[in-house]
Amino acid sequence: MHDIYREWNAVFNEYRPARFAVGEAWVIPEHQHLYAREGELGQVFNFEFAKANWNAAAFKVAIEDGIRSAHDAESTTTWVMSNHDVVRHASRYGLPLVPTTGYHELPNDWLLRDGTTYIEDRDLGARRARAAILMELGLPGSVYVYQGEELGLPEVANIPWNHLEDPIAFHTDHAGAQKGRDGCRVPLPWRADDEPRPADWDPLFGTGASFGFSDAPADGSAPADPHLPQPLWYKQYAADKQMADDTSMFNLYRQAMQFRQEHLTPSDDTDDITWLPGTDFNAHNAEVVAYTRPCTGEGDGTFACIVNFGPDPIDLPAGTVVLSSEPLDEPHKLSADTAVWMLLP
């Protein structure tokens, strides 16, 4: 195991509760009674977050459905924004928001055409992904963190077809063609200084190194390339760079998990929220997701998560901001595509 991996794992796990490996995701539970009778996992699996576009109404429905399903099953719910069956949410949130008959038809079309058909605004996607993780980690239940989302990784949409591995890409007909799931399965970038050189077959991808994914052999020869090619832009998302940057996506996850573990999980309120009244945001209510739940260890305040999906800043209620997805431009004003955690009196 590489040193950077050991360090990253130790840092990331410091504020992560009991964890369970499920496929390629980590489960961050708020409930210790995970296993139901007969050893089955006592949770309601909820993928509505992973299906929702960046839209307040869609996420309100997803939250209400998830909590209601958990109540009906006398269990806890789960929340997940990405998995290997959907385009990474850092990319989805940066693509045009177009209503479609099925979920993520536009991102899937964009992926099928190597990311060339629509403009991916990565800055916007990252801003929305930062807001989304606060919305998700503030909820009761269990949160799934899909590998690489804690680094803010976008989808690698332009892997050449002759470098794909997913059988989906090679077992579909023209009417139902899909590129598959490899764009979110590219090996993670651990070290920025282990930078590959441009590959002969495509200078946008690397060869001869792997951002710390695989070591060079002891005989001094070059390491084998990863099973899926890494784009050269992976350097800016490397784990070691993000660990050293207090404002990085990685450290936002750490801060949110620390607060969640210390102040939300101990409340034992694992199955409910209270919506803030719409009058708190007046004309902007339809563009806001805002809920409260109890917390402990922070005086008598009530925890609140407020997310602004609209284009205009909104007024925040009286209280103390404990974490924000972006720096606040003005005190007690929440900008577009931004989330805050607050303690309300």
C-alpha positions in Angstrom: 0.0 0.0 0.0 1.4 3.4 -0.9 2.3 5.9 1.8 -0.1 8.5 0.4 -2.9 5.9 0.4 -2.2 5.1 4.1 -2.1 8.7 5.0 -5.3 9.5 3.0 -7.1 6.6 4.6 -6.1 7.6 8.1 -7.2 11.2 7.6 -10.5 10.3 5.8 -11.4 7.7 8.4 -10.6 9.8 11.4 -14.1 11.3 11.3 -15.9 8.5 9.7 -18.2 6.3 11.8 -18.4 2.5 11.5 -18.1 1.7 7.8 -19.1 -1.1 5.6 -17.7 -1.8 2.1 -20.4 -2.2 -0.5 -19.1 -2.6 -4.0 -17.0 0.4 -4.6 -18.8 2.7 -2.1 -18.4 3.4 1.6 -21.5 3.4 3.8 -21.6 6.0 6.5 -24.4 4.9 8.9 -26.1 6.8 11.7 -27.7 3.7 13.0 -25.9 0.9 14.8 -28.7 -1.6 14.3 -27.8 -2.2 10.6 -28.8 -5.8 10.4 -32.4 -6.9 10.6 -33.7 -10.4 11.5 -32.1 -13.3 9.7 -29.0 -11.2 9.1 -30.4 -9.1 6.3 -29.3 -5.5 5.9 -32.0 -3.5 7.7 -32.0 -0.4 5.4 -34.2 1.0 2.7 -32.0 1.5 -0.4 -32.9 4.8 -2.0 -31.3 5.8 -5.3 -33.6 8.9 -5.9 -30.7 11.3 -5.1 -28.6 9.6 -7.8 -31.5 10.1 -10.3 -32.4 13.7 -9.4 -31.3 16.7 -11.5 -30.1 19.8 -9.8 -33.5 21.0 -8.9 -35.0 21.8 -5.5 -38.3 20.2 -6.1 -36.7 16.9 -7.3 -34.6 16.7 -4.1 -37.5 17.6 -1.8 -39.4 14.7 -3.3 -36.4 12.4 -3.0 -35.9 13.3 0.6 -39.6 12.8 1.5 -39.9 9.5 -0.4 -36.7 8.2 1.3 -37.8 9.1 4.8 -41.4 7.8 4.2 -40.1 4.5 2.8 -37.9 4.1 5.8 -40.8 4.7 8.2 -42.9 2.2 6.3 -40.1 -0.4 6.6 -39.3 0.5 10.2 -35.7 1.0 9.1 -33.3 3.7 8.1 -32.9 5.1 4.6 -29.8 5.5 2.5 -28.6 8.4 0.4 -26.3 8.2 -2.6 -25.5 10.8 -5.4 -23.3 8.6 -7.6 -22.6 5.0 -8.2 -21.1 3.1 -11.1 -24.4 3.1 -13.0 -24.7 6.8 -13.5 -22.5 9.6 -14.8 -20.6 11.2 -11.8 -22.6 13.9 -10.2 -19.8 16.5 -10.5 -20.2 16.2 -14.3 -24.0 15.9 -14.3 -24.5 19.1 -12.3 -22.3 20.9 -14.7 -24.2 19.9 -17.9 -27.2 21.7 -19.2 -30.4 21.0 -17.2 -32.9 19.7 -19.8 -36.1 17.9 -18.7 -36.2 14.4 -20.3 -38.6 11.4 -20.1 -36.1 9.3 -18.3 -33.4 10.2 -15.8 -30.0 11.4 -17.0 -30.7 11.0 -20.7 -28.7 14.1 -21.5 -25.6 13.0 -19.5 -25.8 9.5 -21.0 -26.0 11.0 -24.5 -23.0 13.3 -23.7 -21.0 10.3 -22.4 -21.9 8.2 -25.5 -20.5 10.9 -27.7 -17.2 11.2 -25.7 -18.3 14.4 -23.9 -18.4 16.5 -27.1 -22.1 17.2 -27.6 -22.7 19.6 -24.6 -20.5 22.0 -22.6 -19.5 20.6 -19.2 -19.0 23.5 -16.8 -16.7 21.9 -14.3 -16.6 24.9 -12.0 -20.4 25.0 -11.8 -20.5 21.2 -11.4 -18.0 21.3 -8.5 -19.9 24.2 -6.8 -23.1 22.2 -6.9 -21.4 19.0 -5.8 -20.1 20.8 -2.7 -23.6 22.1 -1.9 -25.1 18.6 -2.5 -22.8 16.8 -0.1 -23.8 19.2 2.8 -27.5 18.5 1.9 -26.9 14.8 1.9 -24.6 14.5 5.0 -27.0 16.5 7.0 -29.8 14.0 6.6 -30.6 11.1 8.9 -29.8 7.6 7.8 -26.8 6.3 5.9 -24.8 8.0 3.3 -22.9 6.2 0.5 -19.7 7.9 -0.8 -18.8 6.5 -4.2 -15.1 6.2 -4.7 -13.6 9.4 -6.0 -16.5 11.7 -5.3 -14.7 12.9 -2.1 -12.0 14.2 -4.6 -14.7 15.9 -6.7 -13.7 13.7 -9.7 -15.7 14.4 -12.9 -16.6 11.7 -15.4 -13.8 10.7 -17.8 -16.1 10.9 -20.9 -13.5 10.6 -23.7 -11.9 7.2 -23.0 -11.4 5.8 -26.5 -13.6 2.8 -27.3 -10.6 0.5 -27.9 -9.5 1.2 -24.3 -12.8 0.4 -22.6 -13.3 -2.7 -20.5 -17.0 -2.6 -19.6 -19.0 -5.3 -21.5 -21.9 -2.9 -21.7 -20.0 -0.9 -24.3 -19.7 -3.9 -26.6 -23.0 -5.7 -26.1 -25.5 -3.0 -27.2 -27.1 -2.4 -30.5 -27.4 0.9 -32.4 -30.8 1.7 -30.9 -29.6 1.2 -27.3 -25.9 2.0 -27.6 -24.2 2.8 -24.3 -20.6 3.6 -23.5 -20.7 1.9 -20.2 -19.4 2.6 -16.7 -15.6 2.9 -17.2 -15.7 6.7 -17.1 -16.2 6.7 -13.4 -14.0 3.6 -12.7 -10.7 5.1 -13.8 -8.1 4.5 -11.1 -7.9 7.4 -8.6 -5.1 9.9 -8.6 -3.1 9.7 -5.4 0.1 11.7 -6.0 0.3 14.7 -8.3 4.1 14.3 -8.7 3.8 10.8 -10.2 2.7 12.4 -13.5 2.5 10.4 -16.7 3.7 11.6 -20.0 1.2 12.0 -22.9 0.3 8.7 -24.5 1.2 8.1 -28.2 -2.3 6.9 -28.9 -3.9 10.1 -27.3 -2.0 13.0 -25.8 -4.9 13.8 -23.4 -4.2 10.5 -21.5 -1.1 9.4 -19.7 1.4 6.5 -19.9 4.5 5.5 -18.0 3.2 6.6 -14.6 -0.2 6.6 -12.8 -0.5 9.4 -10.2 0.6 7.0 -7.5 -1.8 4.2 -8.5 1.0 1.6 -9.2 4.6 1.5 -8.2 7.5 1.1 -10.6 9.1 -2.4 -10.5 12.2 -2.8 -8.4 14.3 -3.4 -11.5 13.9 0.2 -12.5 11.6 -0.4 -15.5 8.5 1.7 -16.1 5.4 0.6 -14.3 2.5 -1.0 -16.2 -0.2 1.4 -17.2 -3.5 1.1 -15.2 -6.2 -1.1 -16.5 -8.1 2.1 -17.6 -6.3 5.1 -18.8 -6.0 8.2 -16.6 -6.5 11.7 -18.2 -3.7 14.1 -17.6 -6.1 16.6 -16.0 -6.3 14.1 -13.1 -3.3 15.9 -11.6 -5.4 18.8 -10.3 -7.6 16.3 -8.4 -4.8 14.3 -6.7 -5.4 13.2 -3.1 -2.1 14.6 -1.8 -2.8 18.1 -3.2 -6.3 18.1 -1.8 -5.2 16.9 1.7 -2.9 20.0 1.8 -5.7 22.4 0.7 -8.1 23.5 3.5 -10.6 24.6 0.8 -10.6 21.4 -1.2 -13.5 19.0 -1.8 -11.7 16.4 0.2 -11.5 18.6 3.3 -15.1 19.7 2.9 -16.1 16.0 3.2 -13.9 15.7 6.3 -15.3 18.7 8.0 -18.9 17.7 7.3 -18.2 14.1 8.5 -16.6 15.4 11.7 -19.6 17.6 12.5 -22.0 14.8 11.6 -20.3 12.3 13.8 -19.9 14.6 16.8 -23.2 16.4 16.7 -25.8 14.7 14.5 -25.3 11.0 15.0 -25.3 11.1 18.9 -28.8 12.7 18.8 -30.2 9.3 17.9 -32.6 11.0 15.6 -32.0 8.7 12.7 -35.3 8.8 10.8 -36.8 12.3 10.5 -36.4 15.9 9.6 -38.5 19.1 9.9 -38.9 21.4 6.8 -38.3 25.0 7.5 -41.4 27.1 6.8 -41.6 28.4 3.3 -42.3 31.9 4.6 -38.7 32.0 5.8 -37.7 32.4 2.1 -40.8 34.0 0.7 -40.6 34.3 -3.1 -37.6 32.0 -3.2 -39.1 29.1 -1.4 -39.5 26.9 -4.5 -35.8 27.2 -5.1 -34.7 26.3 -1.6 -34.2 23.0 0.3 -34.1 23.7 4.0 -34.6 21.3 6.9 -33.8 21.0 10.6 -33.1 18.2 13.0 -31.8 17.9 16.5 -28.1 18.0 17.3 -26.0 17.5 20.4 -23.0 19.1 22.0 -23.6 22.6 20.5 -25.7 24.2 23.2 -29.5 24.3 22.7 -29.4 25.2 19.0 -31.2 23.3 16.3 -29.3 22.1 13.3 -30.4 23.4 9.9 -29.3 22.7 6.4 -30.2 25.3 3.8 -29.4 24.9 0.1 -30.1 27.6 -2.5 -30.9 26.1 -6.0 -32.0 29.4 -7.4 -30.1 32.1 -9.3 -30.4 34.9 -6.7 -29.0 35.2 -3.1 -31.4 34.4 -0.3 -31.6 35.7 3.3 -30.5 33.3 5.9 -32.5 33.0 9.2 -31.0 34.2 12.5 -28.4 31.8 13.8 -24.8 30.8 13.5 -23.2 29.3 10.3 -21.0 26.3 11.3 -20.1 25.2 7.7 -20.7 26.4 4.2 -20.0 24.8 0.8 -18.5 28.1 -0.4 -17.4 31.3 1.4 -20.4 33.6 2.0 -20.3 36.7 -0.1 -22.3 38.6 2.5 -23.1 37.8 6.1 -26.5 36.0 6.3 -26.8 35.8 2.5 -26.7 32.5 0.7 -25.5 32.7 -2.9 -26.7 30.5 -5.8 -25.7 26.8 -5.8 -24.5 27.1 -2.2 -25.4 25.3 1.0 -24.9 26.1 4.7 -25.1 24.2 8.0 -26.4 26.5 10.8 -27.4 26.4 14.4 -30.7 28.1 14.9 -31.7 29.6 18.3 
